[in-house]
Structures are given as C-alpha cells and as structure tokens.
C-alpha cells in the first residue's frame, strides 16, 4: 500500500551546528553541504521541512539504519516516538517491557538516574529537532529569501509557521519531561554556545506565545497536505498546554483549555465509527486524527514508531501474521491495574478492551517474561480489509499525536476542574459519544453523577492507552508517584508502592550538566 505521504525519507542533509554542547548530535561536514547549496528555491525549503517532520518518525539520513542523527545510542532506540513512548508509557500502569536492554526496566521501577542512556536519547532527540528548526528559521528569514532571489514569501511563511509549531511541540515535550531546560531559538548565536537554563514557567510562556503568534498563519483545519500540521494542531497543543498549566506554572488555565477545545470541536472533525480501525495499517483516512506521525513501510523505515510498538507487543502464543508482521519481539505487555479498568476484558462489550490473554497471565511475577502480563492487541500492521501492510517489517500504521477523542476528554476534564466556556451536559455528551462508539450502543453510557475526575482519568486510560498520554495524565491527577494509586512493579516491587517525588521530572543528562555550567540539575538527582 502506498500513501500520498508528505513525510518521506529524503537524502537531503543540511549543514547545521548544534547550539547545545555535548548533545551527541552527528555533525554534517560543511565541505559537503552548506546553507547556500541547500536552500536554493521553494522546493528545497520544503525538503528541509520534510526532514524536520521526518525527525518525529525517522532516525537518520537513510532508512532503517545507518548515518544516524544521534551518536552514542543504538539508532533504533533513538527514534523520537519510541523514546517518547518509553518515557510516557513504561513509567506507568499501561506498559511494561520484558527486555533487559541497559537501564530500560528502571523506567517502570521508577529508579532512573542522570546517566540513563534512554533519557539522554530523548533529550538529545528533542534538541536535535529544535536545532534543525532554529536553523531552518534563520535560513528562511526575509533577508535570506531576498539574498537568494526567492519571491514566494507566502509559501515560505506557511513553512515557517509549521516549523515553529514543531518547535513548540518539542519544547512542550521538554518542559513536560524535564522542567527547567536549556533554551535556544533562532535569535541565538550559532557555534560554540552554552545556552542558559529557562524556568518551566518561562518555557511555558514561550510555547504559548509561539502558538498564539502562528495561529492565524497556519493553514485552515483539514486543508494542508497529508500529515502536515494545520491550525487545529496548534489549537490542540494549546489545549494540552493549558490543561497541564497548573502542573507547569502553579496556575490553572482550564477556561483557556476549553476555549481551544471548542475551536477544534467546531472545526469539523468527526469520531471514526470503528475504534480498532484507527490503529490499523490503512488509518491514513481516519478523519478523527488532527495531527499524526505518518509511517509507510516503503518510505519511512525505522525500528522506532509503530514498527516498534507493533513488533514489541507480539510474542508468546500470538500469531505474528495476524498483526501483519514477520515476527514478534516479545517485549511490551500491560499490568493488571490497567486491565482491571474494564468490566469485560473480552472486548465484546467495550471494544477498547484489546487484550491477548491466551498463554498470558494477568499478574506479572517476572518483568522479563513476556507471558507474564496480558498482551495488548490495539496496534496492527493489518488493513481494515484484513490484508498485511506494504512491508512485514516496517509498518504502515500512523500514530496520532492529537485526535478528537482526546479533545473531548480534555474538554470534560477542564469543565470538571472549574473552567468556563463549557457545560457539564456537553461534557457528558462528549464522553458518552466515545462510549457509544466503544460499546456500539448506549449500554455503556454514564449518567451526569458518574462524570467525575476519577472517572475521566480511567476513561482516558481506556480510550488513549499506548498513545503516549499516560505519564502526563497521572502527574496531573497527582498519582504518578503517590501511594494513592499504585500498580504492579511501580517502585520496583510486585505489588507496587509510592515513589520519590523527584520522579515527577526526568533529570537533565549528566553529560549536559558537566558540559554546560549554566545548567542546574533537577532536585534529587
């Protein structure tokens, strides 16, 4: 299956010097490529923008491996989306992993430190994106366009707005994961440069201001090329930023969250009628997705992304061919705490209960044993017609960063937390729309008195499992480290336990702390 896909692998590389010391970013030889030879016309700017989008899916200058962007880490591990999954899912009740790769089990045990290779991989991938985008913005300034005789400034302006959105997305990930972080923009000097550390509140304000500045510059919702961001993606990120504002700044902004949820809801997106179809190989036509990372087995080959999610979730008695792949990696499962959020795990009532249980135990006695813990069958490289994707190793299944169901649940939560601009009756309607899709009828609907914050947290798990929201959700609800909610192997023991509040943030990698005297480590590390 071929997709009309904007995010394609391109051989183009750009000479860019890292603004962040010791990020282990692989440099490009300036004798091979310079800005003057790369940025020659509108199409070349579009190709560099494609490289930036591709940074969310790909890992280097050729697929699936070789000439990696990030040195010092296995290229398959260095994938932006794979690393983000590790941080957002393996630290929670939604996912455990059987492998013994370096420090990977420390994530579920809440026992990571500043020398963790996976944390450094996520940090480096975020800043690699930021460095690329900063240079793209420098090279697309009005003065640079005039120097190069490029007159289609409107098209370039659209590209710049998209690049700023992608930078805002990475800075949001950075402030959410790391708190006070190094801060660089296109206004900073290129070359030997040690960035200052910005507070979480300052980065929050910057991301907010960037998104507000580009809101009207972005292409209208559902009007851009496939897998490119539009105005609704900006609204969705603003809504997410505002929903978590109390965590980031100490001040709730739930009214603002509702405002931007409403903009997305009124933009014309619709719920896809079949839940499982959203996570199959032909999900490129799912109208519920607002912004996605696109994957194509022929053109976006890496060992991260949905290739990782699908392969790693298959093992034991599971049939690899039923998942459209040439073999499982026997890694990912889930905990009983997540399974128990469903009254019926068969999927016959709630179609979101997508578990493989044959030969699998509910409880996890040994994290390293794949058959300990139910497997999750949500993601597949199979089309809705039952055919495998275009490649049995590298998947065609796109990954939604934002989709309408998340917006509905954010709206409902913000209303319950006291935000203005929405009503509890509308919130109930949005939640029940999700449950009617899941149940196939109104049998799973809840009444108004059932719409509580505790219900929303569990409903977000049922609806959005393995979509990289869970850690942020648990922190927002105050239960990520607390004894109020524990899950198997939280804190490194089978029954689970409370963990140190320092794990609400990941540490700045020790290598960056050592290299940059402007940086202070997060408390406890």
C-alpha positions as CSV (number, residue, x, y, z in Angstrom):
1,X,0.0,0.0,0.0
2,X,1.3,3.4,-1.0
3,X,0.3,6.6,0.8
4,X,0.3,10.2,-0.6
5,X,2.7,10.9,2.2
6,X,4.5,14.2,2.9
7,X,6.8,12.7,5.4
8,X,9.1,10.8,3.1
9,X,12.7,9.7,3.5
10,X,15.0,12.2,1.8
11,X,18.7,12.1,1.1
12,X,19.0,15.9,1.6
13,X,21.1,16.9,4.6
14,X,21.7,20.3,6.0
15,X,24.8,21.9,7.5
16,X,23.8,22.9,11.0
17,X,25.9,23.4,14.0
18,X,24.5,22.4,17.4
19,X,23.6,25.2,19.7
20,X,23.7,22.8,22.7
21,X,27.0,21.5,23.7
22,X,27.6,17.7,24.1
23,X,24.2,16.7,22.7
24,X,26.0,13.9,20.7
25,X,24.4,15.1,17.5
26,X,26.2,13.8,14.5
27,X,27.5,16.9,12.6
28,X,27.3,17.3,8.8
29,X,30.6,18.1,7.0
30,X,30.3,21.7,5.9
31,X,32.5,20.8,2.9
32,X,29.7,18.6,1.6
33,X,26.7,20.8,2.2
34,X,26.2,24.4,3.1
35,X,23.2,26.6,3.5
36,X,24.0,28.2,0.2
37,X,23.9,24.9,-1.6
38,X,20.9,23.5,0.2
39,X,18.5,26.5,0.3
40,X,18.1,27.4,-3.4
41,X,14.4,27.5,-4.1
42,X,11.0,26.9,-2.5
43,X,11.2,23.2,-3.2
44,X,14.4,22.9,-1.3
45,X,12.9,24.7,1.7
46,X,10.0,22.2,1.5
47,X,12.5,19.3,1.5
48,X,14.2,20.6,4.7
49,X,10.8,21.0,6.3
50,X,10.2,17.4,5.4
51,X,13.4,16.4,7.2
52,X,12.1,18.2,10.3
53,X,8.7,16.4,10.1
54,X,10.6,13.2,9.4
55,X,12.5,13.7,12.7
56,X,9.4,12.5,14.5
57,X,9.5,9.2,12.6
58,X,13.0,8.5,11.3
59,X,16.3,8.2,13.0
60,X,19.0,9.2,10.4
61,X,19.9,10.0,6.9
62,X,19.0,6.6,5.5
63,X,16.4,4.1,6.5
64,X,16.1,1.9,8.5
65,X,19.6,2.4,10.0
66,X,22.9,3.9,9.1
67,X,24.1,7.6,9.3
68,X,22.0,8.1,12.4
69,X,21.2,11.6,13.7
70,X,22.2,10.9,17.3
71,X,25.5,9.2,18.3
72,X,26.1,7.2,21.4
73,X,22.8,5.3,21.3
74,X,21.5,2.4,19.2
75,X,19.8,4.0,16.2
76,X,16.6,2.0,16.7
77,X,16.4,3.2,20.3
78,X,17.0,6.9,19.2
79,X,13.6,7.3,17.5
80,X,11.7,10.3,18.8
81,X,8.4,8.4,19.0
82,X,10.0,5.3,20.5
83,X,11.8,7.3,23.2
84,X,8.6,9.3,23.9
85,X,6.7,6.0,24.3
86,X,9.3,4.8,26.8
87,X,9.0,7.9,28.9
88,X,5.2,8.3,28.7
89,X,4.2,4.6,28.9
90,X,6.8,2.4,30.5
91,X,6.8,4.6,33.6
92,X,3.1,4.0,34.1
93,X,0.4,1.3,34.7
94,X,-0.2,0.9,30.9
95,X,3.0,-0.8,29.8
96,X,5.9,-3.0,30.9
97,X,8.8,-4.4,28.8
98,X,10.5,-7.8,29.1
99,X,13.8,-6.8,27.7
100,X,17.0,-6.2,29.7
101,X,18.4,-3.5,27.4
102,X,20.7,-1.4,29.6
103,X,18.5,0.5,32.1
104,X,15.1,0.1,30.4
105,X,13.5,-1.6,33.4
106,X,14.4,1.4,35.6
107,X,11.5,3.3,33.9
108,X,8.8,1.0,35.3
109,X,10.6,0.7,38.6
110,X,10.9,4.5,39.0
111,X,14.6,4.1,39.6
112,X,16.3,6.1,36.8
113,X,19.2,8.4,37.1
114,X,21.0,11.2,35.3
115,X,23.3,8.8,33.4
116,X,20.4,6.8,31.8
117,X,21.1,6.3,28.1
118,X,17.4,6.4,27.2
119,X,16.8,9.7,29.0
120,X,19.8,11.1,27.2
121,X,18.4,9.8,23.9
122,X,15.0,11.5,24.4
123,X,16.7,14.7,25.5
124,X,19.1,14.7,22.5
125,X,16.3,13.9,20.1
126,X,14.2,16.8,21.3
127,X,17.1,19.3,21.0
128,X,18.2,17.9,17.6
129,X,14.7,18.8,16.4
130,X,15.0,22.3,18.0
131,X,18.4,22.9,16.4
132,X,17.2,21.9,13.0
133,X,14.2,24.2,13.3
134,X,16.2,27.1,14.6
135,X,18.5,26.9,11.6
136,X,15.6,26.5,9.2
137,X,14.1,29.7,10.6
138,X,17.4,31.5,10.3
139,X,17.7,30.4,6.6
140,X,14.1,31.4,5.8
141,X,14.2,35.0,7.1
142,X,13.1,37.8,4.9
143,X,16.8,38.8,4.4
144,X,17.9,35.3,3.4
145,X,15.0,35.0,0.9
146,X,15.9,38.3,-0.7
147,X,19.6,37.3,-1.0
148,X,18.6,34.1,-2.8
149,X,16.0,35.8,-5.0
150,X,13.1,33.7,-3.7
151,X,9.9,35.7,-4.1
152,X,7.2,33.2,-3.0
153,X,7.3,34.6,0.5
154,X,3.8,33.4,1.3
155,X,4.6,29.8,0.9
156,X,7.8,30.1,2.9
157,X,5.8,31.9,5.6
158,X,3.5,28.9,5.8
159,X,6.6,26.6,6.1
160,X,7.9,28.8,8.9
161,X,4.7,28.7,10.8
162,X,4.7,24.9,10.6
163,X,8.3,24.7,11.8
164,X,7.5,26.9,14.7
165,X,4.6,24.6,15.6
166,X,7.0,21.6,15.5
167,X,9.5,23.5,17.7
168,X,6.7,24.4,20.2
169,X,5.8,20.7,20.2
170,X,9.3,19.7,21.1
171,X,9.6,22.4,23.7
172,X,6.4,21.2,25.2
173,X,7.8,17.7,25.5
174,X,11.0,19.2,27.0
175,X,9.2,21.2,29.7
176,X,6.8,18.3,30.5
177,X,9.6,15.8,30.8
178,X,12.5,17.8,32.2
179,X,11.1,21.1,33.7
180,X,13.8,23.8,33.7
181,X,15.6,23.3,30.4
182,X,18.3,24.8,28.1
183,X,16.7,27.4,25.9
184,X,17.8,28.3,22.4
185,X,16.0,30.0,19.4
186,X,16.9,31.2,16.0
187,X,17.9,34.5,17.6
188,X,20.9,32.9,19.4
189,X,24.4,32.6,18.0
190,X,25.4,29.6,16.0
191,X,28.6,27.7,17.0
192,X,30.3,27.3,20.4
193,X,27.4,28.4,22.6
194,X,26.3,27.3,26.0
195,X,22.6,28.1,26.4
196,X,21.1,29.4,29.6
197,X,18.6,27.4,31.5
198,X,15.0,28.7,31.3
199,X,12.5,28.0,34.1
200,X,9.5,25.8,33.4
201,X,7.2,28.8,33.6
202,X,9.3,30.7,31.1
203,X,9.2,27.9,28.6
204,X,5.5,27.5,29.1
205,X,5.0,31.2,28.3
206,X,7.3,30.9,25.3
207,X,5.4,27.9,23.9
208,X,2.1,29.6,24.5
209,X,3.3,32.8,22.8
210,X,4.7,31.0,19.8
211,X,1.4,29.1,19.3
212,X,-0.7,32.2,19.6
213,X,1.6,34.0,17.2
214,X,1.3,31.4,14.4
215,X,-2.4,30.6,15.0
216,X,-3.6,32.7,12.1
217,X,-0.6,31.9,9.9
218,X,-1.3,28.2,9.8
219,X,-3.3,26.7,7.1
220,X,-7.0,26.2,8.0
221,X,-8.0,22.8,9.6
222,X,-8.0,19.8,7.2
223,X,-6.6,21.9,4.4
224,X,-2.9,21.1,4.5
225,X,-1.1,18.2,2.8
226,X,-1.3,14.8,4.4
227,X,0.5,14.6,7.8
228,X,1.3,18.3,7.9
229,X,0.2,20.4,10.8
230,X,-2.6,22.9,10.4
231,X,-4.4,25.4,12.6
232,X,-6.3,22.7,14.5
233,X,-2.9,21.1,15.5
234,X,-2.0,24.5,17.1
235,X,-5.3,24.6,18.9
236,X,-4.8,21.1,20.2
237,X,-1.4,21.8,21.5
238,X,-2.6,25.0,23.2
239,X,-5.5,23.0,24.8
240,X,-3.0,20.4,26.1
241,X,-0.7,23.1,27.4
242,X,-3.5,24.8,29.2
243,X,-4.8,21.6,30.7
244,X,-1.5,21.0,32.3
245,X,-0.7,24.6,33.2
246,X,-1.3,24.1,36.9
247,X,1.5,21.5,36.9
248,X,3.8,23.6,34.9
249,X,3.2,27.1,36.5
250,X,1.1,26.6,39.6
251,X,-1.9,28.4,38.0
252,X,-4.8,26.6,36.4
253,X,-5.9,27.7,32.9
254,X,-8.9,25.4,32.4
255,X,-11.0,28.1,30.8
256,X,-8.4,28.6,28.1
257,X,-8.3,24.9,27.6
258,X,-12.0,24.8,27.0
259,X,-11.7,27.7,24.6
260,X,-9.2,25.8,22.4
261,X,-11.0,22.5,22.7
262,X,-14.1,24.3,21.4
263,X,-12.2,25.6,18.4
264,X,-11.1,22.1,17.5
265,X,-14.6,20.6,18.1
266,X,-16.2,23.2,15.9
267,X,-13.6,22.7,13.1
268,X,-15.4,19.7,11.5
269,X,-13.5,16.7,12.8
270,X,-15.7,13.6,13.5
271,X,-15.2,10.5,15.5
272,X,-14.2,7.5,13.4
273,X,-17.0,4.9,13.7
274,X,-14.8,1.9,14.5
275,X,-12.3,2.2,17.3
276,X,-9.9,-0.6,16.2
277,X,-9.7,0.7,12.7
278,X,-7.9,3.8,13.9
279,X,-4.8,1.7,14.8
280,X,-4.5,-0.3,11.6
281,X,-2.3,-0.1,8.5
282,X,-4.8,1.9,6.4
283,X,-5.5,4.5,9.1
284,X,-4.4,7.3,6.8
285,X,-8.0,8.1,6.1
286,X,-9.1,8.4,9.7
287,X,-10.8,11.8,9.9
288,X,-10.5,11.9,13.7
289,X,-6.8,12.4,13.6
290,X,-5.8,16.1,14.0
291,X,-2.1,15.6,13.8
292,X,-0.2,12.4,13.2
293,X,3.2,11.0,12.7
294,X,2.9,9.2,9.4
295,X,4.5,5.8,8.7
296,X,4.9,3.9,5.5
297,X,6.5,0.5,5.2
298,X,8.3,1.6,2.0
299,X,9.2,5.2,2.7
300,X,9.6,5.7,6.4
301,X,11.6,2.7,7.6
302,X,13.0,2.8,11.1
303,X,13.0,0.5,14.2
304,X,11.0,3.1,16.1
305,X,7.5,4.4,15.8
306,X,4.7,2.0,15.2
307,X,7.2,-0.6,13.9
308,X,8.5,-0.8,17.5
309,X,5.0,-0.7,19.1
310,X,3.5,-3.4,17.0
311,X,6.5,-5.8,16.9
312,X,7.4,-5.4,20.6
313,X,3.8,-6.2,21.6
314,X,3.8,-9.6,19.8
315,X,5.2,-12.8,21.4
316,X,4.2,-16.0,23.3
317,X,1.2,-17.7,21.5
318,X,0.4,-14.7,19.4
319,X,0.4,-15.1,15.6
320,X,2.8,-12.5,14.0
321,X,0.9,-12.8,10.7
322,X,-2.3,-11.8,12.4
323,X,-0.6,-8.5,13.2
324,X,0.9,-8.1,9.7
325,X,4.5,-8.6,10.7
326,X,7.2,-11.1,10.1
327,X,7.9,-11.8,13.7
328,X,7.3,-10.5,17.2
329,X,9.9,-9.1,19.6
330,X,8.2,-10.3,22.8
331,X,8.5,-7.1,24.8
332,X,5.5,-5.0,25.6
333,X,2.6,-6.0,27.8
334,X,0.3,-4.3,30.3
335,X,-0.4,-4.5,34.0
336,X,-3.4,-5.9,35.9
337,X,-4.1,-2.3,37.1
338,X,-4.9,-1.3,33.5
339,X,-6.8,-4.5,32.6
340,X,-9.0,-4.0,35.7
341,X,-10.3,-0.7,34.3
342,X,-12.5,-2.7,32.0
343,X,-15.5,-4.6,33.4
344,X,-15.3,-7.0,30.5
345,X,-11.9,-7.7,29.1
346,X,-13.2,-9.8,26.2
347,X,-13.9,-6.7,24.1
348,X,-17.4,-7.9,23.4
349,X,-18.9,-5.0,25.3
350,X,-16.3,-2.3,25.3
351,X,-14.3,-2.6,22.0
352,X,-11.4,-0.8,23.5
353,X,-10.6,-3.8,25.7
354,X,-8.0,-5.1,23.2
355,X,-6.1,-7.8,25.1
356,X,-4.5,-11.1,24.1
357,X,-4.8,-13.5,27.1
358,X,-4.1,-17.0,25.7
359,X,-1.0,-18.3,27.4
360,X,-0.6,-15.0,29.3
361,X,-1.1,-14.5,33.0
362,X,-2.9,-11.4,34.3
363,X,-0.3,-10.8,37.1
364,X,3.4,-10.2,36.4
365,X,5.7,-12.3,38.6
366,X,8.7,-11.6,36.4
367,X,9.0,-8.5,34.3
368,X,11.4,-10.3,32.0
369,X,8.9,-13.0,31.0
370,X,6.7,-11.9,28.1
371,X,3.9,-14.3,29.1
372,X,3.6,-12.5,32.5
373,X,1.0,-9.8,31.9
374,X,-1.7,-9.6,29.3
375,X,-0.6,-8.6,25.8
376,X,-2.2,-5.6,24.1
377,X,-3.6,-6.1,20.5
378,X,-4.6,-2.5,19.8
379,X,-1.9,-1.7,17.2
380,X,-1.6,-3.8,14.0
381,X,0.1,-3.7,10.6
382,X,-3.1,-5.1,9.1
383,X,-5.6,-3.1,7.0
384,X,-9.3,-2.8,7.8
385,X,-9.8,-5.3,4.9
386,X,-7.6,-7.9,6.6
387,X,-4.5,-7.5,4.4
388,X,-1.0,-7.0,5.7
389,X,0.7,-3.7,5.2
390,X,3.1,-3.0,2.4
391,X,6.1,-4.4,4.3
392,X,6.1,-7.1,7.0
393,X,8.9,-5.5,9.0
394,X,8.2,-1.8,8.7
395,X,4.7,-0.8,9.4
396,X,2.2,1.4,7.5
397,X,0.3,2.4,10.7
398,X,0.2,6.1,11.5
399,X,0.5,7.4,15.1
400,X,-2.0,10.1,16.3
401,X,-0.4,12.9,18.3
402,X,-3.8,14.6,18.7
403,X,-7.2,13.1,17.9
404,X,-10.7,14.3,18.6
405,X,-11.4,11.8,21.4
406,X,-8.6,13.4,23.4
407,X,-10.1,16.8,22.8
408,X,-13.5,15.6,24.1
409,X,-11.9,14.2,27.2
410,X,-9.8,17.3,27.8
411,X,-13.0,19.5,27.5
412,X,-14.8,17.3,30.0
413,X,-11.9,17.4,32.5
414,X,-11.4,21.1,32.2
415,X,-15.2,21.7,32.9
416,X,-15.0,19.4,35.9
417,X,-12.0,21.4,37.1
418,X,-14.0,24.6,37.0
419,X,-13.2,26.1,33.6
420,X,-15.7,28.4,32.0
421,X,-17.0,28.3,28.4
422,X,-18.3,24.7,28.6
423,X,-21.1,22.9,30.4
424,X,-21.3,19.6,32.2
425,X,-24.1,18.5,29.9
426,X,-21.9,19.0,26.9
427,X,-19.1,17.3,28.6
428,X,-21.3,14.3,29.4
429,X,-22.4,14.2,25.8
430,X,-18.8,14.1,24.5
431,X,-17.9,11.3,26.9
432,X,-20.9,9.3,26.1
433,X,-20.2,9.7,22.3
434,X,-16.9,7.9,23.0
435,X,-18.6,5.2,25.0
436,X,-21.3,4.7,22.4
437,X,-18.6,4.1,19.8
438,X,-16.8,1.7,22.1
439,X,-20.0,-0.2,23.1
440,X,-21.8,0.0,19.8
441,X,-24.9,1.4,21.5
442,X,-25.9,3.4,24.6
443,X,-25.4,0.5,27.0
444,X,-22.1,1.9,28.3
445,X,-23.3,5.4,28.8
446,X,-22.9,7.1,32.1
447,X,-25.2,9.5,34.0
448,X,-24.3,13.0,35.0
449,X,-23.4,12.0,38.5
450,X,-21.0,9.4,37.1
451,X,-18.9,12.1,35.4
452,X,-16.2,12.7,37.9
453,X,-12.5,13.4,37.7
454,X,-11.7,9.9,38.8
455,X,-13.9,8.6,36.0
456,X,-12.1,10.8,33.5
457,X,-8.7,9.5,34.5
458,X,-9.8,5.9,34.0
459,X,-11.6,6.8,30.8
460,X,-8.5,8.4,29.4
461,X,-6.7,5.2,30.0
462,X,-9.4,3.1,28.3
463,X,-9.6,5.4,25.3
464,X,-6.0,6.6,24.8
465,X,-3.9,3.6,26.0
466,X,-0.4,3.4,24.5
467,X,-0.9,6.8,22.7
468,X,1.7,8.5,25.0
469,X,-0.5,10.4,27.3
470,X,-0.5,8.4,30.5
471,X,2.5,9.7,32.5
472,X,1.4,13.3,31.9
473,X,-2.2,12.4,33.0
474,X,-1.1,10.6,36.1
475,X,1.1,13.6,37.2
476,X,-1.8,16.0,36.5
477,X,-4.1,13.9,38.7
478,X,-1.4,13.7,41.5
479,X,-1.0,9.9,41.5
480,X,2.2,9.3,39.5
481,X,4.4,8.9,42.5
482,X,1.9,8.9,45.4
483,X,0.6,5.9,47.4
484,X,-3.0,6.9,46.4
485,X,-2.6,4.8,43.3
486,X,-0.1,2.0,42.8
487,X,0.3,-0.6,40.1
488,X,2.3,-3.8,39.8
489,X,6.1,-3.1,39.9
490,X,5.7,0.6,40.4
491,X,8.7,1.4,42.6
492,X,10.3,-2.0,41.8
493,X,8.2,-4.3,43.8
494,X,5.5,-6.6,42.5
495,X,2.6,-5.1,44.5
496,X,3.7,-1.6,43.7
497,X,4.5,1.3,46.1
498,X,4.8,5.1,46.3
499,X,7.9,6.5,44.8
500,X,10.0,9.6,45.3
501,X,8.5,12.9,44.0
502,X,11.8,13.6,42.2
503,X,10.5,11.2,39.5
504,X,7.8,13.7,38.5
505,X,10.6,15.0,36.3
506,X,13.4,13.3,34.5
507,X,17.0,14.5,35.1
508,X,18.9,16.7,32.7
509,X,21.5,14.2,31.4
510,X,24.7,14.2,33.4
511,X,26.8,14.8,30.3
512,X,25.0,18.1,29.6
513,X,25.3,19.2,33.2
514,X,29.0,18.6,33.1
515,X,29.4,20.4,29.7
516,X,27.3,23.4,30.5
517,X,27.9,25.4,33.7
518,X,24.7,27.4,33.1
519,X,22.6,24.3,34.0
520,X,21.4,23.1,37.4
521,X,20.2,19.5,37.9
522,X,16.6,18.8,38.8
523,X,16.2,18.2,42.6
524,X,17.1,14.7,43.9
525,X,19.4,13.8,41.0
